[in-house]
Amino acid sequence: MSTTRGKRSTVFRYLTGPDDAEFCKRVTEALSQGWSLYGSPTLTFDATKGRVICGQAITKDVYDFNYTPDVNLSDL
């Protein structure tokens, strides 16, 4: 028996936040929901707040998806 899927689309998100356990939890949660890391993480220093800010791009393949600007990508 074969399973057919519709057209595949790749969606993209960029997670950012302070370099702390909560940021790592957000990335881990996204990975557990089928998202994949895309590229290397980024770091920058926020001199105003005196902290490091992390960024990580993630992607996910979805099927039969029609993008509209009001889509909440974190719900996919």
Biopython code that builds the backbone (N, CA, C, O; Angstrom):
import numpy as np
from Bio.PDB.StructureBuilder import StructureBuilder

atoms = [
    (1, "MET", "N", (0.849, -1.176, 0.000)),
    (1, "MET", "CA", (0.000, 0.000, 0.000)),
    (1, "MET", "C", (0.899, 1.245, 0.000)),
    (1, "MET", "O", (1.824, 1.340, 0.806)),
    (2, "SER", "N", (0.636, 2.166, -0.874)),
    (2, "SER", "CA", (1.440, 3.387, -0.915)),
    (2, "SER", "C", (0.645, 4.548, -0.336)),
    (2, "SER", "O", (-0.575, 4.647, -0.474)),
    (3, "THR", "N", (1.384, 5.399, 0.302)),
    (3, "THR", "CA", (0.785, 6.605, 0.863)),
    (3, "THR", "C", (1.221, 7.772, -0.002)),
    (3, "THR", "O", (2.417, 7.963, -0.226)),
    (4, "THR", "N", (0.275, 8.552, -0.488)),
    (4, "THR", "CA", (0.634, 9.700, -1.307)),
    (4, "THR", "C", (0.494, 10.963, -0.483)),
    (4, "THR", "O", (-0.392, 11.089, 0.363)),
    (5, "ARG", "N", (1.373, 11.870, -0.749)),
    (5, "ARG", "CA", (1.350, 13.168, -0.081)),
    (5, "ARG", "C", (1.229, 14.227, -1.163)),
    (5, "ARG", "O", (1.611, 14.015, -2.314)),
    (6, "GLY", "N", (0.698, 15.349, -0.775)),
    (6, "GLY", "CA", (0.599, 16.466, -1.699)),
    (6, "GLY", "C", (1.938, 17.152, -1.876)),
    (6, "GLY", "O", (2.988, 16.625, -1.509)),
    (7, "LYS", "N", (1.872, 18.325, -2.440)),
    (7, "LYS", "CA", (3.069, 19.119, -2.700)),
    (7, "LYS", "C", (3.789, 19.459, -1.390)),
    (7, "LYS", "O", (3.166, 19.845, -0.401)),
    (8, "ARG", "N", (5.100, 19.306, -1.411)),
    (8, "ARG", "CA", (5.922, 19.593, -0.244)),
    (8, "ARG", "C", (6.365, 21.057, -0.256)),
    (8, "ARG", "O", (6.756, 21.586, -1.296)),
    (9, "SER", "N", (6.302, 21.692, 0.889)),
    (9, "SER", "CA", (6.834, 23.042, 1.082)),
    (9, "SER", "C", (7.774, 23.007, 2.279)),
    (9, "SER", "O", (7.572, 22.237, 3.218)),
    (10, "THR", "N", (8.789, 23.836, 2.236)),
    (10, "THR", "CA", (9.687, 23.967, 3.375)),
    (10, "THR", "C", (9.422, 25.317, 4.018)),
    (10, "THR", "O", (9.457, 26.352, 3.353)),
    (11, "VAL", "N", (9.154, 25.297, 5.328)),
    (11, "VAL", "CA", (8.919, 26.540, 6.060)),
    (11, "VAL", "C", (10.145, 26.834, 6.921)),
    (11, "VAL", "O", (10.893, 25.929, 7.290)),
    (12, "PHE", "N", (10.334, 28.099, 7.229)),
    (12, "PHE", "CA", (11.543, 28.589, 7.881)),
    (12, "PHE", "C", (11.170, 29.440, 9.072)),
    (12, "PHE", "O", (10.258, 30.264, 8.997)),
    (13, "ARG", "N", (11.871, 29.243, 10.165)),
    (13, "ARG", "CA", (11.743, 30.110, 11.345)),
    (13, "ARG", "C", (13.141, 30.446, 11.839)),
    (13, "ARG", "O", (14.095, 29.703, 11.608)),
    (14, "TYR", "N", (13.243, 31.573, 12.518)),
    (14, "TYR", "CA", (14.508, 31.968, 13.133)),
    (14, "TYR", "C", (14.226, 32.270, 14.591)),
    (14, "TYR", "O", (13.568, 33.260, 14.914)),
    (15, "LEU", "N", (14.725, 31.418, 15.467)),
    (15, "LEU", "CA", (14.515, 31.599, 16.896)),
    (15, "LEU", "C", (15.616, 32.475, 17.462)),
    (15, "LEU", "O", (16.785, 32.306, 17.115)),
    (16, "THR", "N", (15.258, 33.402, 18.324)),
    (16, "THR", "CA", (16.246, 34.248, 18.979)),
    (16, "THR", "C", (15.900, 34.381, 20.455)),
    (16, "THR", "O", (14.753, 34.198, 20.862)),
    (17, "GLY", "N", (16.902, 34.699, 21.237)),
    (17, "GLY", "CA", (16.673, 34.944, 22.655)),
    (17, "GLY", "C", (17.979, 34.964, 23.421)),
    (17, "GLY", "O", (19.036, 34.651, 22.875)),
    (18, "PRO", "N", (17.899, 35.335, 24.689)),
    (18, "PRO", "CA", (19.098, 35.329, 25.530)),
    (18, "PRO", "C", (19.717, 33.929, 25.585)),
    (18, "PRO", "O", (19.008, 32.925, 25.517)),
    (19, "ASP", "N", (21.031, 33.873, 25.707)),
    (19, "ASP", "CA", (21.757, 32.604, 25.803)),
    (19, "ASP", "C", (21.522, 32.017, 27.188)),
    (19, "ASP", "O", (22.315, 32.215, 28.108)),
    (20, "ASP", "N", (20.421, 31.293, 27.315)),
    (20, "ASP", "CA", (20.077, 30.690, 28.606)),
    (20, "ASP", "C", (19.353, 29.363, 28.384)),
    (20, "ASP", "O", (19.135, 28.954, 27.244)),
    (21, "ALA", "N", (18.989, 28.704, 29.459)),
    (21, "ALA", "CA", (18.323, 27.406, 29.376)),
    (21, "ALA", "C", (16.987, 27.508, 28.653)),
    (21, "ALA", "O", (16.594, 26.566, 27.966)),
    (22, "GLU", "N", (16.284, 28.617, 28.788)),
    (22, "GLU", "CA", (14.982, 28.770, 28.129)),
    (22, "GLU", "C", (15.126, 28.766, 26.607)),
    (22, "GLU", "O", (14.297, 28.191, 25.903)),
    (23, "PHE", "N", (16.166, 29.401, 26.111)),
    (23, "PHE", "CA", (16.403, 29.374, 24.663)),
    (23, "PHE", "C", (16.659, 27.943, 24.206)),
    (23, "PHE", "O", (16.100, 27.502, 23.201)),
    (24, "CYS", "N", (17.495, 27.222, 24.933)),
    (24, "CYS", "CA", (17.779, 25.826, 24.582)),
    (24, "CYS", "C", (16.510, 24.987, 24.620)),
    (24, "CYS", "O", (16.326, 24.113, 23.773)),
    (25, "LYS", "N", (15.635, 25.237, 25.581)),
    (25, "LYS", "CA", (14.366, 24.507, 25.663)),
    (25, "LYS", "C", (13.488, 24.802, 24.451)),
    (25, "LYS", "O", (12.834, 23.897, 23.932)),
    (26, "ARG", "N", (13.461, 26.055, 23.991)),
    (26, "ARG", "CA", (12.664, 26.410, 22.804)),
    (26, "ARG", "C", (13.166, 25.684, 21.563)),
    (26, "ARG", "O", (12.372, 25.188, 20.764)),
    (27, "VAL", "N", (14.490, 25.622, 21.402)),
    (27, "VAL", "CA", (15.058, 24.916, 20.259)),
    (27, "VAL", "C", (14.751, 23.424, 20.376)),
    (27, "VAL", "O", (14.355, 22.799, 19.393)),
    (28, "THR", "N", (14.927, 22.851, 21.557)),
    (28, "THR", "CA", (14.653, 21.434, 21.770)),
    (28, "THR", "C", (13.187, 21.110, 21.503)),
    (28, "THR", "O", (12.883, 20.082, 20.898)),
    (29, "GLU", "N", (12.288, 21.964, 21.940)),
    (29, "GLU", "CA", (10.866, 21.754, 21.689)),
    (29, "GLU", "C", (10.576, 21.746, 20.191)),
    (29, "GLU", "O", (9.841, 20.887, 19.704)),
    (30, "ALA", "N", (11.145, 22.691, 19.469)),
    (30, "ALA", "CA", (10.930, 22.744, 18.018)),
    (30, "ALA", "C", (11.469, 21.477, 17.347)),
    (30, "ALA", "O", (10.823, 20.926, 16.456)),
    (31, "LEU", "N", (12.637, 21.018, 17.766)),
    (31, "LEU", "CA", (13.203, 19.795, 17.188)),
    (31, "LEU", "C", (12.300, 18.595, 17.460)),
    (31, "LEU", "O", (12.146, 17.725, 16.603)),
    (32, "SER", "N", (11.709, 18.547, 18.640)),
    (32, "SER", "CA", (10.825, 17.421, 18.980)),
    (32, "SER", "C", (9.513, 17.475, 18.201)),
    (32, "SER", "O", (8.782, 16.486, 18.143)),
    (33, "GLN", "N", (9.216, 18.630, 17.603)),
    (33, "GLN", "CA", (7.996, 18.784, 16.808)),
    (33, "GLN", "C", (8.267, 18.647, 15.307)),
    (33, "GLN", "O", (7.419, 18.990, 14.483)),
    (34, "GLY", "N", (9.449, 18.145, 14.961)),
    (34, "GLY", "CA", (9.749, 17.860, 13.566)),
    (34, "GLY", "C", (10.540, 18.924, 12.826)),
    (34, "GLY", "O", (10.823, 18.760, 11.640)),
    (35, "TRP", "N", (10.906, 20.016, 13.498)),
    (35, "TRP", "CA", (11.738, 21.032, 12.872)),
    (35, "TRP", "C", (13.171, 20.527, 12.838)),
    (35, "TRP", "O", (13.549, 19.678, 13.646)),
    (36, "SER", "N", (13.981, 21.044, 11.902)),
    (36, "SER", "CA", (15.388, 20.672, 11.770)),
    (36, "SER", "C", (16.245, 21.927, 11.847)),
    (36, "SER", "O", (15.848, 23.005, 11.405)),
    (37, "LEU", "N", (17.435, 21.758, 12.422)),
    (37, "LEU", "CA", (18.380, 22.870, 12.462)),
    (37, "LEU", "C", (18.778, 23.225, 11.037)),
    (37, "LEU", "O", (18.938, 22.346, 10.190)),
    (38, "TYR", "N", (18.936, 24.514, 10.779)),
    (38, "TYR", "CA", (19.366, 24.985, 9.474)),
    (38, "TYR", "C", (20.554, 25.905, 9.700)),
    (38, "TYR", "O", (20.400, 27.028, 10.181)),
    (39, "GLY", "N", (21.729, 25.425, 9.354)),
    (39, "GLY", "CA", (22.929, 26.225, 9.557)),
    (39, "GLY", "C", (23.379, 26.226, 11.007)),
    (39, "GLY", "O", (22.836, 25.521, 11.858)),
    (40, "SER", "N", (24.369, 27.028, 11.247)),
    (40, "SER", "CA", (24.953, 27.133, 12.585)),
    (40, "SER", "C", (24.235, 28.185, 13.408)),
    (40, "SER", "O", (23.635, 29.106, 12.853)),
    (41, "PRO", "N", (24.292, 28.057, 14.734)),
    (41, "PRO", "CA", (23.714, 29.104, 15.576)),
    (41, "PRO", "C", (24.543, 30.387, 15.465)),
    (41, "PRO", "O", (25.716, 30.356, 15.092)),
    (42, "THR", "N", (23.919, 31.493, 15.792)),
    (42, "THR", "CA", (24.612, 32.776, 15.800)),
    (42, "THR", "C", (24.584, 33.340, 17.211)),
    (42, "THR", "O", (23.692, 33.030, 18.000)),
    (43, "LEU", "N", (25.559, 34.162, 17.514)),
    (43, "LEU", "CA", (25.635, 34.829, 18.816)),
    (43, "LEU", "C", (25.985, 36.292, 18.590)),
    (43, "LEU", "O", (26.759, 36.634, 17.696)),
    (44, "THR", "N", (25.410, 37.129, 19.404)),
    (44, "THR", "CA", (25.773, 38.542, 19.405)),
    (44, "THR", "C", (25.685, 39.030, 20.841)),
    (44, "THR", "O", (25.030, 38.404, 21.674)),
    (45, "PHE", "N", (26.331, 40.122, 21.124)),
    (45, "PHE", "CA", (26.316, 40.665, 22.481)),
    (45, "PHE", "C", (25.463, 41.920, 22.519)),
    (45, "PHE", "O", (25.690, 42.856, 21.753)),
    (46, "ASP", "N", (24.489, 41.937, 23.406)),
    (46, "ASP", "CA", (23.646, 43.109, 23.634)),
    (46, "ASP", "C", (24.294, 43.919, 24.757)),
    (46, "ASP", "O", (24.106, 43.623, 25.937)),
    (47, "ALA", "N", (25.058, 44.944, 24.375)),
    (47, "ALA", "CA", (25.795, 45.738, 25.362)),
    (47, "ALA", "C", (24.865, 46.510, 26.287)),
    (47, "ALA", "O", (25.214, 46.767, 27.440)),
    (48, "THR", "N", (23.695, 46.881, 25.800)),
    (48, "THR", "CA", (22.747, 47.624, 26.627)),
    (48, "THR", "C", (22.281, 46.789, 27.803)),
    (48, "THR", "O", (22.181, 47.285, 28.925)),
    (49, "LYS", "N", (21.993, 45.512, 27.545)),
    (49, "LYS", "CA", (21.507, 44.631, 28.610)),
    (49, "LYS", "C", (22.607, 43.750, 29.191)),
    (49, "LYS", "O", (22.384, 43.032, 30.167)),
    (50, "GLY", "N", (23.792, 43.806, 28.591)),
    (50, "GLY", "CA", (24.922, 43.044, 29.105)),
    (50, "GLY", "C", (24.741, 41.539, 29.003)),
    (50, "GLY", "O", (25.084, 40.811, 29.935)),
    (51, "ARG", "N", (24.209, 41.062, 27.884)),
    (51, "ARG", "CA", (23.988, 39.629, 27.740)),
    (51, "ARG", "C", (24.191, 39.181, 26.295)),
    (51, "ARG", "O", (24.128, 39.980, 25.360)),
    (52, "VAL", "N", (24.433, 37.906, 26.143)),
    (52, "VAL", "CA", (24.603, 37.294, 24.835)),
    (52, "VAL", "C", (23.231, 36.881, 24.316)),
    (52, "VAL", "O", (22.409, 36.343, 25.058)),
    (53, "ILE", "N", (22.995, 37.142, 23.026)),
    (53, "ILE", "CA", (21.749, 36.764, 22.358)),
    (53, "ILE", "C", (22.080, 35.677, 21.337)),
    (53, "ILE", "O", (23.012, 35.817, 20.544)),
    (54, "CYS", "N", (21.308, 34.597, 21.367)),
    (54, "CYS", "CA", (21.473, 33.475, 20.439)),
    (54, "CYS", "C", (20.449, 33.570, 19.320)),
    (54, "CYS", "O", (19.381, 34.162, 19.478)),
    (55, "GLY", "N", (20.794, 32.981, 18.200)),
    (55, "GLY", "CA", (19.858, 32.816, 17.100)),
    (55, "GLY", "C", (20.080, 31.459, 16.459)),
    (55, "GLY", "O", (21.215, 31.001, 16.326)),
    (56, "GLN", "N", (18.980, 30.812, 16.059)),
    (56, "GLN", "CA", (19.088, 29.530, 15.372)),
    (56, "GLN", "C", (17.992, 29.429, 14.337)),
    (56, "GLN", "O", (16.808, 29.550, 14.653)),
    (57, "ALA", "N", (18.397, 29.205, 13.089)),
    (57, "ALA", "CA", (17.429, 28.986, 12.022)),
    (57, "ALA", "C", (16.978, 27.535, 12.066)),
    (57, "ALA", "O", (17.769, 26.631, 12.336)),
    (58, "ILE", "N", (15.679, 27.322, 11.793)),
    (58, "ILE", "CA", (15.118, 25.984, 11.732)),
    (58, "ILE", "C", (14.172, 25.896, 10.539)),
    (58, "ILE", "O", (13.570, 26.892, 10.139)),
    (59, "THR", "N", (14.047, 24.702, 9.977)),
    (59, "THR", "CA", (13.136, 24.479, 8.863)),
    (59, "THR", "C", (12.307, 23.230, 9.124)),
    (59, "THR", "O", (12.659, 22.385, 9.947)),
    (60, "LYS", "N", (11.203, 23.138, 8.404)),
    (60, "LYS", "CA", (10.332, 21.966, 8.506)),
    (60, "LYS", "C", (9.656, 21.753, 7.159)),
    (60, "LYS", "O", (9.157, 22.698, 6.548)),
    (61, "ASP", "N", (9.643, 20.506, 6.702)),
    (61, "ASP", "CA", (8.912, 20.166, 5.493)),
    (61, "ASP", "C", (7.462, 19.874, 5.866)),
    (61, "ASP", "O", (7.188, 19.074, 6.760)),
    (62, "VAL", "N", (6.551, 20.525, 5.175)),
    (62, "VAL", "CA", (5.117, 20.312, 5.391)),
    (62, "VAL", "C", (4.478, 20.020, 4.042)),
    (62, "VAL", "O", (5.017, 20.379, 2.995)),
    (63, "TYR", "N", (3.339, 19.374, 4.078)),
    (63, "TYR", "CA", (2.666, 18.963, 2.841)),
    (63, "TYR", "C", (1.302, 19.620, 2.741)),
    (63, "TYR", "O", (0.637, 19.873, 3.745)),
    (64, "ASP", "N", (0.901, 19.887, 1.509)),
    (64, "ASP", "CA", (-0.396, 20.521, 1.249)),
    (64, "ASP", "C", (-0.557, 21.805, 2.052)),
    (64, "ASP", "O", (-1.592, 22.027, 2.681)),
    (65, "PHE", "N", (0.459, 22.636, 2.029)),
    (65, "PHE", "CA", (0.493, 23.879, 2.811)),
    (65, "PHE", "C", (0.459, 25.057, 1.853)),
    (65, "PHE", "O", (1.259, 25.139, 0.922)),
    (66, "ASN", "N", (-0.458, 25.951, 2.089)),
    (66, "ASN", "CA", (-0.528, 27.190, 1.319)),
    (66, "ASN", "C", (-0.208, 28.342, 2.259)),
    (66, "ASN", "O", (-0.982, 28.661, 3.162)),
    (67, "TYR", "N", (0.938, 28.956, 2.032)),
    (67, "TYR", "CA", (1.372, 30.042, 2.907)),
    (67, "TYR", "C", (0.496, 31.271, 2.741)),
    (67, "TYR", "O", (0.150, 31.660, 1.625)),
    (68, "THR", "N", (0.146, 31.873, 3.863)),
    (68, "THR", "CA", (-0.454, 33.201, 3.911)),
    (68, "THR", "C", (0.235, 33.947, 5.049)),
    (68, "THR", "O", (0.709, 33.316, 5.993)),
    (69, "PRO", "N", (0.299, 35.266, 4.981)),
    (69, "PRO", "CA", (1.020, 36.023, 6.005)),
    (69, "PRO", "C", (0.469, 35.849, 7.426)),
    (69, "PRO", "O", (1.180, 36.120, 8.393)),
    (70, "ASP", "N", (-0.761, 35.411, 7.564)),
    (70, "ASP", "CA", (-1.329, 35.269, 8.909)),
    (70, "ASP", "C", (-1.058, 33.898, 9.538)),
    (70, "ASP", "O", (-1.508, 33.641, 10.654)),
    (71, "VAL", "N", (-0.333, 33.013, 8.847)),
    (71, "VAL", "CA", (-0.020, 31.697, 9.385)),
    (71, "VAL", "C", (0.971, 31.846, 10.542)),
    (71, "VAL", "O", (1.968, 32.559, 10.432)),
    (72, "ASN", "N", (0.679, 31.162, 11.652)),
    (72, "ASN", "CA", (1.606, 31.123, 12.768)),
    (72, "ASN", "C", (2.495, 29.903, 12.555)),
    (72, "ASN", "O", (2.082, 28.775, 12.823)),
    (73, "LEU", "N", (3.712, 30.129, 12.076)),
    (73, "LEU", "CA", (4.594, 29.025, 11.703)),
    (73, "LEU", "C", (4.918, 28.106, 12.873)),
    (73, "LEU", "O", (5.178, 26.922, 12.656)),
    (74, "SER", "N", (4.911, 28.598, 14.080)),
    (74, "SER", "CA", (5.204, 27.740, 15.223)),
    (74, "SER", "C", (4.090, 26.733, 15.480)),
    (74, "SER", "O", (4.280, 25.791, 16.249)),
    (75, "ASP", "N", (2.930, 26.918, 14.850)),
    (75, "ASP", "CA", (1.833, 25.951, 15.001)),
    (75, "ASP", "C", (1.916, 24.797, 14.022)),
    (75, "ASP", "O", (1.122, 23.861, 14.110)),
    (76, "LEU", "N", (2.867, 24.840, 13.082)),
    (76, "LEU", "CA", (2.955, 23.774, 12.069)),
    (76, "LEU", "C", (3.644, 22.548, 12.631)),
    (76, "LEU", "O", (3.807, 21.553, 11.925)),
]
sb = StructureBuilder()
sb.init_structure("model")
sb.init_model(0)
sb.init_chain("A")
sb.init_seg("    ")
for serial, (resi, resn, name, xyz) in enumerate(atoms, 1):
    if name == "N":
        sb.init_residue(resn, " ", resi, " ")
    sb.init_atom(name, np.array(xyz, "f"), 0.0, 1.0, " ", f" {name:<3s}", serial, name[0])
structure = sb.get_structure()
